[in-house]
Amino acid sequence: MARIADPEKMDSIKRAVMECVVDYGYEGVSTALICEKAGVSPGYLYRYYKSKEELVLELVDLEMQTITKDFTAYIDSSSTLYEVSYKTIKKLFLRANEEPMIARFTSAVVMDLKIPAKGKKNNFKAVLELAEKCIKLGEKTGETNPDITPLEILVVSFTIPFRYLSFSLELDKNKIFTEDEIKRIAQICINAMK
């Protein structure tokens, strides 16, 4: 007979994972810490996850899939690279306004290279392909340096917005991102690609 997970406990566990990753980094997260923050016993957690790694990976992979899916949609539906940047940053910042912890977790996932992800090489390949699409769009619109590489596109596209978000929320836990900030950070990204 399969055990049915208590949705509230599972949400508490996932929230605790996010908080732990944000507060301590991936390497500082332990099963004991997750259980303590979530208010569940280790036995309960182990009924559904074999390890902390499996639990963290599930959340990381969901975030990375969302980011990649959104980025793909924005590239395909935009006529300029600025528009791609603006849409991406707008979604990130508005989510931070509504759910700061999830946005901080997403930022930690993107910025912490020690966090493992399933099929990391395949994910990285897919993201590099998206960067190549950005280069083609930037060449067409004149928004990028002709010598820019896919890796440079990724560094700019991910580092600037996610670091800005992290630093802003670190300085002010109640930070509300504005339309002007979204536009300014999008333009900074485009300027960095020239």
Backbone hydrogen bonds in HBPLUS format (Angstrom, degrees):
<---DONOR---> <-ACCEPTOR-->    atom                        ^
c    i                          cat <-CA-CA->   ^        H-A-AA   ^      H-
h    n   atom  resd res      DA  || num        DHA   H-A  angle D-A-AA Bond
n    s   type  num  typ     dist DA aas  dist angle  dist       angle   num
A0009-LYS N   A0006-ASP O   3.04 MM   3  5.32 115.7  2.47 104.8 120.1     1
A0010-MET N   A0006-ASP O   2.92 MM   4  6.21 161.0  1.95 160.2 166.5     2
A0011-ASP N   A0007-PRO O   2.89 MM   4  6.07 155.3  1.96 145.9 152.4     3
A0012-SER N   A0008-GLU O   2.92 MM   4  6.13 152.3  2.00 141.9 150.1     4
A0013-ILE N   A0009-LYS O   2.88 MM   4  6.14 151.1  1.96 147.2 155.0     5
A0014-LYS N   A0010-MET O   2.97 MM   4  6.23 166.3  1.99 150.1 153.3     6
A0015-ARG N   A0011-ASP O   2.88 MM   4  6.03 160.5  1.91 149.1 155.0     7
A0016-ALA N   A0012-SER O   2.88 MM   4  6.00 154.9  1.95 141.8 149.3     8
A0017-VAL N   A0013-ILE O   2.90 MM   4  6.21 152.9  1.97 151.0 158.3     9
A0018-MET N   A0014-LYS O   3.07 MM   4  6.35 163.7  2.09 149.3 152.7    10
A0019-GLU N   A0015-ARG O   2.93 MM   4  6.22 166.9  1.95 155.5 158.7    11
A0020-CYS N   A0016-ALA O   2.86 MM   4  6.00 160.2  1.90 149.4 155.2    12
A0021-VAL N   A0017-VAL O   2.89 MM   4  6.10 164.7  1.91 157.4 161.1    13
A0022-VAL N   A0018-MET O   2.98 MM   4  6.16 162.6  2.01 152.2 157.2    14
A0023-ASP N   A0019-GLU O   2.81 MM   4  5.93 163.9  1.84 150.9 155.9    15
A0024-TYR N   A0020-CYS O   2.73 MM   4  5.56 161.3  1.77 150.8 155.8    16
A0025-GLY N   A0021-VAL O   2.89 MM   4  4.51 137.5  2.07 120.8 127.5    17
A0028-GLY N   A0025-GLY O   3.08 MM   3  5.35 137.5  2.27 104.9 116.8    18
A0029-VAL N   A0026-TYR O   3.20 MM   3  5.47 164.6  2.22 110.8 115.4    19
A0034-ILE N   A0030-SER O   2.99 MM   4  6.29 162.4  2.03 152.6 157.4    20
A0035-CYS N   A0031-THR O   2.89 MM   4  6.11 168.5  1.91 156.7 159.5    21
A0036-GLU N   A0032-ALA O   2.90 MM   4  6.06 158.2  1.95 146.9 153.4    22
A0037-LYS N   A0033-LEU O   2.96 MM   4  6.16 170.3  1.97 153.6 155.7    23
A0038-ALA N   A0034-ILE O   2.86 MM   4  6.00 154.1  1.93 150.1 158.3    24
A0039-GLY N   A0035-CYS O   2.80 MM   4  5.75 125.3  2.10 140.7 153.5    25
A0040-VAL N   A0035-CYS O   3.08 MM   5  5.07 155.7  2.14 139.1 144.3    26
A0039-GLY N   A0036-GLU O   3.31 MM   3  5.18 139.2  2.49  93.1 104.2    27
A0044-TYR N   A0041-SER O   3.04 MM   3  5.31 125.3  2.35 103.4 116.5    28
A0045-LEU N   A0041-SER O   3.29 MM   4  6.72 161.1  2.32 153.9 157.7    29
A0046-TYR N   A0042-PRO O   2.88 MM   4  6.12 162.7  1.91 156.0 161.1    30
A0047-ARG N   A0043-GLY O   3.13 MM   4  6.31 122.2  2.48 136.0 148.7    31
A0047-ARG N   A0044-TYR O   3.18 MM   3  5.33 146.0  2.30 100.2 110.1    32
A0048-TYR N   A0045-LEU O   3.08 MM   3  5.74 149.2  2.18 114.9 122.5    33
A0049-TYR N   A0045-LEU O   2.96 MM   4  6.06 144.6  2.09 149.8 160.7    34
A0055-LEU N   A0051-SER O   3.31 MM   4  6.63 161.5  2.34 146.6 150.7    35
A0056-VAL N   A0052-LYS O   2.84 MM   4  6.05 172.7  1.85 163.1 164.9    36
A0057-LEU N   A0053-GLU O   2.78 MM   4  5.82 163.5  1.81 150.7 156.3    37
A0058-GLU N   A0054-GLU O   3.08 MM   4  6.22 151.9  2.16 141.3 147.8    38
A0059-LEU N   A0055-LEU O   3.34 MM   4  6.69 161.4  2.38 149.2 152.5    39
A0060-VAL N   A0056-VAL O   2.82 MM   4  6.04 164.1  1.84 159.0 164.5    40
A0061-ASP N   A0057-LEU O   2.79 MM   4  5.81 170.3  1.80 152.4 155.5    41
A0062-LEU N   A0058-GLU O   3.13 MM   4  6.28 153.4  2.20 140.2 147.3    42
A0063-GLU N   A0059-LEU O   3.07 MM   4  6.31 159.4  2.11 147.7 152.8    43
A0064-MET N   A0060-VAL O   2.87 MM   4  6.14 165.8  1.89 159.0 163.0    44
A0065-GLN N   A0061-ASP O   2.90 MM   4  5.99 156.6  1.95 146.6 152.8    45
A0066-THR N   A0062-LEU O   3.07 MM   4  6.24 157.1  2.12 144.2 150.2    46
A0067-ILE N   A0063-GLU O   2.93 MM   4  6.20 164.8  1.96 155.0 158.9    47
A0068-THR N   A0064-MET O   2.94 MM   4  6.05 169.6  1.95 149.9 153.0    48
A0069-LYS N   A0065-GLN O   2.87 MM   4  5.92 161.0  1.90 147.1 153.1    49
A0070-ASP N   A0066-THR O   2.90 MM   4  6.03 167.1  1.92 152.5 156.2    50
A0071-PHE N   A0067-ILE O   2.89 MM   4  6.00 166.2  1.90 152.4 156.8    51
A0072-THR N   A0068-THR O   2.94 MM   4  6.04 159.1  1.98 147.5 152.9    52
A0073-ALA N   A0069-LYS O   3.03 MM   4  6.28 162.2  2.06 147.9 152.7    53
A0074-TYR N   A0070-ASP O   2.86 MM   4  6.13 156.4  1.92 153.9 160.8    54
A0075-ILE N   A0071-PHE O   2.96 MM   4  6.18 155.9  2.02 148.3 154.5    55
A0076-ASP N   A0072-THR O   2.99 MM   4  6.19 167.2  2.01 153.9 157.4    56
A0077-SER N   A0073-ALA O   3.01 MM   4  6.07 132.7  2.24 139.7 151.5    57
A0084-VAL N   A0080-THR O   3.26 MM   4  6.65 151.2  2.35 139.6 146.6    58
A0085-SER N   A0081-LEU O   2.93 MM   4  6.21 167.3  1.94 155.2 158.1    59
A0086-TYR N   A0082-TYR O   2.73 MM   4  5.92 166.2  1.75 156.8 161.1    60
A0087-LYS N   A0083-GLU O   2.94 MM   4  6.06 170.1  1.95 150.3 152.7    61
A0088-THR N   A0084-VAL O   3.02 MM   4  6.17 162.6  2.05 151.0 156.1    62
A0089-ILE N   A0085-SER O   2.92 MM   4  6.06 171.4  1.93 157.5 160.1    63
A0090-LYS N   A0086-TYR O   2.79 MM   4  5.86 157.4  1.84 150.6 158.0    64
A0091-LYS N   A0087-LYS O   3.09 MM   4  6.23 164.7  2.11 145.4 148.7    65
A0092-LEU N   A0088-THR O   3.12 MM   4  6.36 164.5  2.14 147.9 152.3    66
A0093-PHE N   A0089-ILE O   2.81 MM   4  5.97 171.6  1.82 159.4 161.3    67
A0094-LEU N   A0090-LYS O   2.85 MM   4  5.87 164.4  1.87 153.2 158.0    68
A0095-ARG N   A0091-LYS O   2.99 MM   4  6.00 151.6  2.08 141.4 149.4    69
A0096-ALA N   A0092-LEU O   3.02 MM   4  6.28 146.0  2.14 138.4 148.2    70
A0097-ASN N   A0093-PHE O   2.96 MM   4  6.31 141.9  2.11 141.5 151.8    71
A0098-GLU N   A0094-LEU O   3.12 MM   4  6.42 146.6  2.24 141.7 149.8    72
A0098-GLU N   A0095-ARG O   3.12 MM   3  5.08 119.7  2.50  93.1 107.7    73
A0099-GLU N   A0095-ARG O   2.62 MM   4  5.66 170.7  1.63 162.6 166.0    74
A0103-ALA N   A0099-GLU O   3.10 MM   4  6.39 162.4  2.13 158.2 163.8    75
A0104-ARG N   A0100-PRO O   2.82 MM   4  6.03 156.6  1.88 150.0 156.7    76
A0105-PHE N   A0101-MET O   2.85 MM   4  6.07 152.5  1.93 145.9 153.8    77
A0106-THR N   A0102-ILE O   2.88 MM   4  6.11 161.8  1.91 149.2 154.0    78
A0107-SER N   A0103-ALA O   2.93 MM   4  6.15 158.2  1.97 146.7 152.7    79
A0108-ALA N   A0104-ARG O   2.89 MM   4  6.12 155.7  1.95 144.4 151.3    80
A0109-VAL N   A0105-PHE O   2.83 MM   4  6.10 156.4  1.89 154.7 161.3    81
A0110-VAL N   A0106-THR O   2.98 MM   4  6.23 159.8  2.02 150.6 155.4    82
A0111-MET N   A0107-SER O   2.92 MM   4  6.04 160.3  1.96 152.0 157.6    83
A0112-ASP N   A0108-ALA O   2.87 MM   4  5.66 148.6  1.97 147.9 153.3    84
A0115-ILE N   A0112-ASP O   3.19 MM   3  5.82 166.8  2.21 116.9 121.0    85
A0122-ASN N   A0119-GLY O   2.89 MM   3  5.25 114.4  2.33 108.0 124.2    86
A0123-ASN N   A0119-GLY O   2.87 MM   4  6.18 159.1  1.91 158.6 165.7    87
A0124-PHE N   A0120-LYS O   2.81 MM   4  6.02 160.2  1.85 152.3 157.9    88
A0125-LYS N   A0121-LYS O   2.86 MM   4  6.06 153.9  1.93 145.3 152.8    89
A0126-ALA N   A0122-ASN O   2.94 MM   4  6.16 158.6  1.98 147.6 153.0    90
A0127-VAL N   A0123-ASN O   2.94 MM   4  6.20 155.1  2.01 149.0 155.8    91
A0128-LEU N   A0124-PHE O   2.87 MM   4  6.09 152.1  1.94 146.8 154.8    92
A0129-GLU N   A0125-LYS O   2.98 MM   4  6.27 149.0  2.07 145.7 154.0    93
A0130-LEU N   A0126-ALA O   3.08 MM   4  6.44 145.7  2.21 139.7 148.8    94
A0131-ALA N   A0127-VAL O   2.93 MM   4  6.27 149.5  2.02 144.1 152.9    95
A0132-GLU N   A0128-LEU O   2.94 MM   4  6.29 145.4  2.06 143.3 152.7    96
A0133-LYS N   A0129-GLU O   3.08 MM   4  6.45 146.7  2.20 140.7 149.2    97
A0134-CYS N   A0130-LEU O   2.94 MM   4  6.33 146.7  2.06 144.6 154.3    98
A0135-ILE N   A0131-ALA O   2.93 MM   4  6.28 149.4  2.02 145.3 153.6    99
A0136-LYS N   A0132-GLU O   3.04 MM   4  6.37 159.4  2.08 148.0 152.5   100
A0137-LEU N   A0133-LYS O   3.01 MM   4  6.28 159.0  2.06 146.6 152.2   101
A0138-GLY N   A0134-CYS O   2.76 MM   4  5.95 161.6  1.79 151.8 157.7   102
A0139-GLU N   A0135-ILE O   2.76 MM   4  5.97 148.8  1.85 151.3 159.7   103
A0140-LYS N   A0136-LYS O   3.04 MM   4  6.22 157.0  2.10 143.3 149.3   104
A0141-THR N   A0137-LEU O   3.01 MM   4  6.27 149.0  2.10 148.5 156.8   105
A0142-GLY N   A0138-GLY O   2.79 MM   4  5.58 119.1  2.17 134.2 148.4   106
A0143-GLU N   A0138-GLY O   2.86 MM   5  4.72 130.4  2.11 135.4 142.8   107
A0145-ASN N   A0193-MET O   2.80 MM  48  6.14 156.2  1.86 153.7 145.5   108
A0148-ILE N   A0145-ASN O   3.10 MM   3  5.42 171.6  2.11 119.2 121.0   109
A0153-ILE N   A0149-THR O   3.03 MM   4  6.39 154.6  2.10 151.3 158.6   110
A0154-LEU N   A0150-PRO O   2.98 MM   4  6.30 158.7  2.02 150.8 155.9   111
A0155-VAL N   A0151-LEU O   2.91 MM   4  6.20 161.3  1.94 152.1 157.2   112
A0156-VAL N   A0152-GLU O   3.02 MM   4  6.20 169.6  2.03 152.2 154.4   113
A0157-SER N   A0153-ILE O   2.80 MM   4  5.89 170.2  1.81 155.2 158.7   114
A0158-PHE N   A0154-LEU O   2.91 MM   4  5.86 153.2  1.98 150.1 155.0   115
A0159-THR N   A0155-VAL O   2.85 MM   4  5.46 150.6  1.93 139.2 149.0   116
A0162-PHE N   A0158-PHE O   3.26 MM   4  5.95 152.9  2.34 140.7 148.4   117
A0163-ARG N   A0159-THR O   2.87 MM   4  5.67 158.1  1.92 150.8 157.2   118
A0164-TYR N   A0160-ILE O   2.98 MM   4  5.97 159.8  2.03 148.2 154.5   119
A0165-LEU N   A0161-PRO O   2.95 MM   4  6.12 160.8  1.99 145.7 151.0   120
A0166-SER N   A0162-PHE O   2.94 MM   4  6.10 165.8  1.96 144.6 148.7   121
A0167-PHE N   A0163-ARG O   2.84 MM   4  5.96 177.2  1.84 158.7 159.7   122
A0168-SER N   A0164-TYR O   2.90 MM   4  5.93 160.5  1.94 147.6 153.9   123
A0169-LEU N   A0165-LEU O   2.98 MM   4  6.14 166.0  2.00 155.1 158.3   124
A0170-GLU N   A0166-SER O   2.90 MM   4  6.02 139.2  2.07 144.2 156.3   125
A0171-LEU N   A0167-PHE O   2.97 MM   4  6.18 152.5  2.05 148.6 154.8   126
A0172-ASP N   A0168-SER O   2.96 MM   4  6.11 146.8  2.07 143.8 153.6   127
A0175-LYS N   A0172-ASP O   3.02 MM   3  5.19 152.8  2.09 122.3 120.3   128
A0182-ILE N   A0178-THR O   3.05 MM   4  6.40 158.5  2.10 149.4 155.4   129
A0183-LYS N   A0179-GLU O   3.00 MM   4  6.27 166.4  2.01 154.7 157.2   130
A0184-ARG N   A0180-ASP O   2.88 MM   4  6.05 157.6  1.93 146.2 153.1   131
A0185-ILE N   A0181-GLU O   2.86 MM   4  5.99 169.8  1.87 157.9 159.5   132
A0186-ALA N   A0182-ILE O   2.99 MM   4  6.11 156.6  2.05 146.9 154.0   133
A0187-GLN N   A0183-LYS O   2.96 MM   4  6.16 154.7  2.02 145.1 151.9   134
A0188-ILE N   A0184-ARG O   2.91 MM   4  6.18 150.3  2.00 144.9 153.7   135
A0189-CYS N   A0185-ILE O   3.01 MM   4  6.26 155.9  2.07 146.6 152.1   136
A0190-ILE N   A0186-ALA O   3.09 MM   4  6.44 159.5  2.14 147.3 152.3   137
A0191-ASN N   A0187-GLN O   2.82 MM   4  6.05 163.1  1.85 152.8 157.8   138
A0192-ALA N   A0188-ILE O   2.96 MM   4  6.15 145.9  2.08 144.1 153.1   139
A0193-MET N   A0190-ILE O   3.03 MM   3  5.21 145.4  2.15 102.9 113.4   140
A0194-LYS N   A0191-ASN O   3.29 MM   3  5.46 163.4  2.32 105.8 110.7   141
